[in-house]
Amino acid sequence: MNTLRIAVFGSVNIDVTAFCERLPRPGETVPGRGYSMTLGGKGANQAVAAARLGAQSSLIGRTGNDAFGGLARERLGAYGVDLDQLLAQPGAATGVAVINVDSQAENAIVVIGGANMTVDTTDVERALPILTRARVLLLQLEVPLAATLEASARTRAAGGRVILDPAPAPAGGLPSMAYAAADLITPNETETEALVGVRPQTQAEAEIAAKRLLARGVSTAVIKMGAAGVFYHGPEGAGFVPPFPVRAINSVGAGDCFNGGLAVALAQGLALPDAVRFAAACGALATTGPGGAASAPAIADVDDLLRRAAT
């Protein structure tokens, strides 16, 4: 599978995660059970997820030229991610996410973009050989939109497919050009509500939301509903993938592992229903890990879960 080329244009963070019984309310302090410092950022998570599944995964973006940047590079390299186009930006701090996770695996996150916010179209030009050879390009919204849209244009012009994870969802919604720049859009429940005004908790609600997304110019909508499953709607039709039975302990990064799995499955040539099911298995397994990139499952574990679910 290592001939499958997946490009990721996006963010790199170090995640500082606190684990607590419940999330604090505004002005409240709650005791924690422990903390971790791990690789994160939606771009990094998705690049690791694709690499763990056996794809040739290249990450395009920026870190700071600091200790956190060195830590991020070390961990990305250990997962086998190609870092040739990951620039260390002088004078900038590496992105950081401060995360609280409760006993039900729900989370609240504050992200400081740092070097991620210095990404621009020069990163696109520098990475053209990767972007134009990619079968699938993964995008998010943790780096400036203008550069993200330019990366999409270059990959699509060369025949690749583009998956947009609209996270974090902008308060004012996405411009029409963002929908038109993606082949697939993959919001979760919160992002779906921010984009189209429907928080999907049932298949019927997800179908309404998906149709609204399609009306805005994207050809395929894949709505991640967390523990309620996944709804998809595209040229191949609509369908629903029920949740996989796993013991979730941390949902941070699960959506990124879903997207990495979706990219790999589509790059392999799987039809949309099978690709979404494969991706859902990746996302489910990710909730059983410590969170972020470290939760990305190996291909053998995904195949095992899919086999067990089929029996």
C-alpha positions as CSV (number, residue, x, y, z in Angstrom):
1,M,0.0,0.0,0.0
2,N,3.0,2.3,0.3
3,T,2.6,3.5,-3.3
4,L,-0.6,5.3,-2.2
5,R,0.3,8.9,-2.0
6,I,-1.6,11.0,0.6
7,A,-0.7,14.7,1.0
8,V,-1.8,16.7,4.1
9,F,-1.7,20.5,4.0
10,G,-2.3,21.7,7.5
11,S,-1.4,22.2,11.1
12,V,1.1,20.8,13.6
13,N,0.6,21.3,17.3
14,I,1.8,19.9,20.6
15,D,-1.2,18.8,22.7
16,V,-1.2,19.4,26.4
17,T,-4.1,17.3,27.7
18,A,-5.6,17.2,31.2
19,F,-7.8,14.3,32.3
20,C,-10.6,15.0,34.7
21,E,-13.9,13.5,35.9
22,R,-15.9,16.3,34.3
23,L,-15.2,19.4,32.3
24,P,-15.0,22.6,34.3
25,R,-17.7,25.3,34.0
26,P,-16.7,28.9,33.4
27,G,-14.8,30.2,36.5
28,E,-14.6,26.7,38.1
29,T,-11.5,24.7,39.0
30,V,-11.8,20.9,39.0
31,P,-9.2,18.3,40.1
32,G,-7.5,16.3,37.3
33,R,-6.3,12.7,37.2
34,G,-3.2,13.3,35.1
35,Y,-1.9,15.0,32.0
36,S,0.0,14.2,28.8
37,M,2.0,16.1,26.2
38,T,1.6,14.6,22.8
39,L,1.8,15.3,19.1
40,G,-1.4,16.9,17.7
41,G,-2.8,19.4,15.3
42,K,-5.3,18.2,12.7
43,G,-2.8,18.1,9.9
44,A,-0.3,16.1,11.9
45,N,-3.0,13.7,13.2
46,Q,-4.3,13.1,9.7
47,A,-0.8,12.6,8.3
48,V,0.0,10.1,11.0
49,A,-3.3,8.3,10.5
50,A,-2.6,7.8,6.8
51,A,1.0,6.6,7.5
52,R,-0.2,4.1,10.2
53,L,-2.5,2.6,7.6
54,G,0.5,2.0,5.2
55,A,0.2,5.0,2.9
56,Q,3.0,7.3,1.7
57,S,2.0,10.3,3.8
58,S,3.5,13.7,3.3
59,L,2.8,16.7,5.6
60,I,3.1,20.3,4.3
61,G,3.0,23.0,6.9
62,R,5.1,24.8,9.5
63,T,6.3,24.5,13.0
64,G,8.2,27.0,15.1
65,N,12.0,26.7,15.3
66,D,11.7,25.8,19.0
67,A,11.7,22.8,21.4
68,F,8.0,22.0,20.7
69,G,8.8,22.0,17.0
70,G,11.7,19.6,17.5
71,L,9.4,17.3,19.5
72,A,6.8,17.4,16.8
73,R,9.3,16.5,14.1
74,E,10.7,13.7,16.1
75,R,7.4,12.1,16.7
76,L,6.1,12.6,13.2
77,G,9.3,11.0,11.8
78,A,8.9,8.1,14.2
79,Y,5.5,7.4,12.6
80,G,7.0,7.4,9.1
81,V,5.5,10.7,7.9
82,D,7.5,12.5,5.1
83,L,8.6,15.9,6.5
84,D,10.5,17.3,3.5
85,Q,7.9,20.1,3.2
86,L,7.4,20.8,6.9
87,L,9.2,24.2,7.4
88,A,10.7,25.3,10.7
89,Q,9.6,29.0,10.8
90,P,12.2,31.3,12.5
91,G,10.8,33.5,15.2
92,A,7.5,31.7,15.5
93,A,6.2,29.4,18.2
94,T,5.0,25.9,17.4
95,G,1.2,25.6,17.7
96,V,-0.2,24.4,21.0
97,A,-3.6,22.9,22.0
98,V,-4.7,22.9,25.6
99,I,-7.2,20.1,26.0
100,N,-9.5,19.0,28.9
101,V,-11.0,15.4,28.6
102,D,-13.7,14.1,30.9
103,S,-14.5,10.6,32.1
104,Q,-17.0,10.2,29.2
105,A,-14.2,11.0,26.6
106,E,-15.8,14.3,25.8
107,N,-13.4,17.2,25.4
108,A,-13.0,21.0,25.3
109,I,-10.0,22.5,23.4
110,V,-8.2,25.8,23.1
111,V,-5.8,26.1,20.2
112,I,-3.0,28.6,19.8
113,G,-2.1,28.6,16.1
114,G,1.5,29.9,16.3
115,A,3.6,28.9,13.3
116,N,0.5,27.3,11.6
117,M,-0.8,30.8,11.0
118,T,2.2,31.8,9.0
119,V,1.5,29.2,6.3
120,D,1.0,30.9,2.9
121,T,1.0,30.2,-0.8
122,T,4.8,29.9,-0.9
123,D,4.3,26.6,1.0
124,V,2.1,25.5,-1.9
125,E,4.7,26.4,-4.5
126,R,7.4,24.7,-2.6
127,A,5.4,21.5,-2.3
128,L,4.1,21.2,-5.8
129,P,5.8,17.9,-6.5
130,I,3.9,16.4,-3.6
131,L,0.6,18.1,-4.2
132,T,0.5,17.1,-7.9
133,R,1.3,13.5,-7.3
134,A,-1.1,12.9,-4.4
135,R,-4.1,10.7,-5.0
136,V,-5.9,12.4,-2.1
137,L,-5.2,15.7,-0.4
138,L,-6.4,16.2,3.2
139,L,-7.3,19.8,4.3
140,Q,-8.5,21.4,7.5
141,L,-9.0,24.9,8.7
142,E,-6.2,25.4,11.2
143,V,-3.9,27.2,8.6
144,P,-4.9,30.3,6.5
145,L,-7.7,29.6,4.1
146,A,-6.1,31.2,1.0
147,A,-3.2,28.8,1.1
148,T,-5.5,25.9,1.7
149,L,-7.6,26.7,-1.3
150,E,-4.5,27.1,-3.5
151,A,-3.2,23.7,-2.4
152,S,-6.6,22.2,-3.3
153,A,-6.5,23.8,-6.8
154,R,-3.1,22.3,-7.5
155,T,-4.0,18.8,-6.5
156,R,-7.3,18.8,-8.3
157,A,-5.8,20.1,-11.5
158,A,-3.4,17.1,-11.4
159,G,-6.3,14.7,-11.0
160,G,-6.2,14.1,-7.2
161,R,-9.2,14.2,-4.9
162,V,-9.6,16.6,-2.0
163,I,-11.2,16.0,1.4
164,L,-12.0,19.1,3.5
165,D,-12.4,18.7,7.3
166,P,-14.2,22.0,8.1
167,A,-12.6,22.3,11.6
168,P,-12.6,24.5,13.5
169,A,-15.8,25.7,11.8
170,P,-15.7,29.5,11.3
171,A,-18.3,31.5,13.2
172,G,-19.6,33.1,10.0
173,G,-19.6,29.8,8.0
174,L,-17.5,28.9,5.0
175,P,-17.3,31.0,1.8
176,S,-18.7,29.4,-1.3
177,M,-15.3,28.9,-2.8
178,A,-14.3,26.6,0.1
179,Y,-17.2,24.2,-0.7
180,A,-16.3,24.3,-4.4
181,A,-12.7,23.5,-3.7
182,A,-13.4,20.1,-2.1
183,D,-14.6,16.8,-3.4
184,L,-15.7,15.7,0.0
185,I,-16.5,17.6,3.2
186,T,-16.5,15.8,6.6
187,P,-18.0,17.8,9.4
188,N,-18.8,16.5,12.8
189,E,-22.1,17.3,14.6
190,T,-21.0,20.6,16.0
191,E,-19.4,21.7,12.7
192,T,-22.4,20.7,10.8
193,E,-24.6,22.8,13.0
194,A,-22.3,25.8,12.5
195,L,-22.3,25.4,8.7
196,V,-25.9,24.6,7.9
197,G,-27.9,25.2,11.1
198,V,-28.8,21.5,11.8
199,R,-27.2,19.5,14.6
200,P,-27.6,15.9,13.3
201,Q,-28.5,13.4,16.0
202,T,-30.6,11.1,13.8
203,Q,-30.2,9.8,10.3
204,A,-33.1,12.0,9.1
205,E,-31.4,15.1,10.5
206,A,-28.1,14.1,9.0
207,E,-29.8,13.7,5.6
208,I,-31.2,17.2,5.8
209,A,-27.8,18.6,6.7
210,A,-26.1,16.7,4.0
211,K,-28.4,18.0,1.3
212,R,-27.8,21.5,2.5
213,L,-24.0,21.0,2.2
214,L,-24.4,19.5,-1.3
215,A,-26.5,22.5,-2.3
216,R,-23.5,24.7,-1.4
217,G,-21.3,23.1,-4.1
218,V,-19.5,20.1,-2.6
219,S,-20.2,16.8,-4.4
220,T,-20.1,14.5,-1.3
221,A,-21.0,15.1,2.3
222,V,-19.8,12.7,5.1
223,I,-21.2,13.7,8.5
224,K,-19.5,12.3,11.5
225,M,-22.1,11.9,14.3
226,G,-19.7,10.5,17.0
227,A,-21.2,7.6,18.9
228,A,-24.4,7.8,16.7
229,G,-22.5,6.7,13.5
230,V,-21.8,8.3,10.1
231,F,-24.1,9.5,7.4
232,Y,-22.9,10.0,3.8
233,H,-24.4,11.5,0.6
234,G,-22.8,11.8,-2.8
235,P,-23.0,10.8,-6.4
236,E,-23.0,7.1,-5.5
237,G,-26.0,7.6,-3.3
238,A,-26.7,8.1,0.4
239,G,-26.2,5.7,3.3
240,F,-25.5,5.3,7.0
241,V,-22.7,3.4,8.9
242,P,-23.7,2.5,12.4
243,P,-21.2,2.9,15.2
244,F,-18.6,0.2,16.0
245,P,-18.8,-1.2,19.5
246,V,-15.6,-0.1,21.2
247,R,-14.8,1.2,24.7
248,A,-14.1,4.9,24.2
249,I,-11.7,6.6,26.6
250,N,-10.6,9.7,24.6
251,S,-12.2,11.2,21.5
252,V,-9.5,13.7,20.7
253,G,-8.2,13.1,17.2
254,A,-10.8,10.4,16.4
255,G,-12.2,12.6,13.6
256,D,-8.7,13.1,12.2
257,C,-8.1,9.3,12.2
258,F,-11.5,9.0,10.4
259,N,-10.3,11.4,7.7
260,G,-6.9,9.7,7.3
261,G,-8.7,6.3,6.9
262,L,-11.2,7.8,4.4
263,A,-8.3,9.2,2.3
264,V,-6.5,5.9,2.3
265,A,-9.6,3.9,1.4
266,L,-10.5,6.3,-1.5
267,A,-6.9,6.2,-2.7
268,Q,-7.2,2.4,-2.9
269,G,-10.2,2.8,-5.1
270,L,-12.9,1.7,-2.6
271,A,-16.4,2.9,-3.4
272,L,-17.8,5.6,-1.1
273,P,-19.9,3.2,1.2
274,D,-16.9,0.9,1.8
275,A,-14.5,3.8,2.2
276,V,-16.8,5.4,4.8
277,R,-17.1,2.1,6.7
278,F,-13.3,1.7,6.7
279,A,-12.9,5.3,8.0
280,A,-15.5,4.8,10.7
281,A,-13.6,1.8,12.0
282,C,-10.4,3.9,12.1
283,G,-12.3,6.6,14.0
284,A,-13.8,4.1,16.5
285,L,-10.5,2.5,17.3
286,A,-8.9,6.0,17.8
287,T,-11.3,6.6,20.7
288,T,-9.7,3.6,22.6
289,G,-6.3,5.3,22.7
290,P,-4.7,8.2,24.6
291,G,-5.8,10.8,22.0
292,G,-4.3,12.7,19.1
293,A,-1.8,11.2,16.8
294,A,-0.9,8.5,19.3
295,S,-4.4,7.0,18.9
296,A,-4.1,6.4,15.1
297,P,-4.7,2.6,14.6
298,A,-2.6,0.2,12.5
299,I,-4.1,-1.3,9.4
300,A,-4.1,-4.8,11.0
301,D,-6.3,-3.5,13.9
302,V,-8.7,-1.9,11.5
303,D,-9.0,-5.0,9.4
304,D,-9.6,-7.0,12.6
305,L,-12.4,-4.8,13.7
306,L,-14.0,-4.9,10.3
307,R,-13.9,-8.7,10.3
308,R,-15.3,-9.0,13.8
309,A,-18.1,-6.5,12.9
310,A,-19.0,-8.5,9.8
311,T,-19.6,-11.8,11.8
